Amino acid sequence: MKFRYLFSILPIFMITFLFTGCGTTIEDLAKNNIAEMHNHYFIGSTENFQISLWSGVREEPFEPDGIRGQMLDFCILSVVPVGNVGTFGLNYNLEINDKPYSGEFQKSPFDNSFAAALDFLVTDSDTIFADIIHDGITETGKLSCVSCNFTVNSTQALDIAIENVGEQILALTDDNKSIEGYVRIITTDRNIGVYFWYIRFINTDGKEICLVIDTASGEIMASKL
């Protein structure tokens, strides 16, 4: 499959009409099978680390297998070292609205980032500070909300996806296959300050569709169908 721009898509009311005979709608199908949804995103920095934190709901355990599990609140704190800095004993102290949390980072197997998972939800209005502790040194950064400046929130982004590729989402369930979807915040370069919604639906056979949606305009920037 390849990425392409979308110019003309079947309207959602036509798709819904075609699907109502099954006793549900494509909107219900998509929204009832979301396995991960990001709702809140913060960024910050210290002298030696870029910091990001995102929160929402996702299945537990998290497995991209096309079958949605039990949904729970979650929060991920992530840091990326800047330059040549030691990461021995990399820990954090997190303060959210004066409530403290602490723990140890785990190295990502995919890139040079480190992350810690927490089982609670933050909101756009929270005040968040993070202490990054490495090699006996503590660096503190204040996190600023990014998602509170989005014109298009996660629910609206999902609605855009359903409106434009609802028929393709339905096709993933052919032969009674299960599906699950993800609504995530992504960026090509956090320093530029441009963010997108990445929406993906996958079935139990591994077939998928993906959309990249602008958080400011709601425009579909690219798709994989």
Secondary structure, 3 states (H helix, E strand, C coil): CCEECCCCCCCHHHHHHHHHHHCCCHHHHHHCCEEEEEEEEEEEECCCEEEEEEEEEEEECCCCCCCCCEEEEEEEEEEEECCCCCCCCCEEEEEECCEEEEEECEECCCCCCEEEEECCCCCCCCCEEEEEEECCEEEEEEEEECHHHCCCCHHHHHHHHHHHHHHHHHHCCHHHCCEEEEEEEEECCCCCCCEEEEEEEEECCCCEEEEEEECCCCCEEEEEC
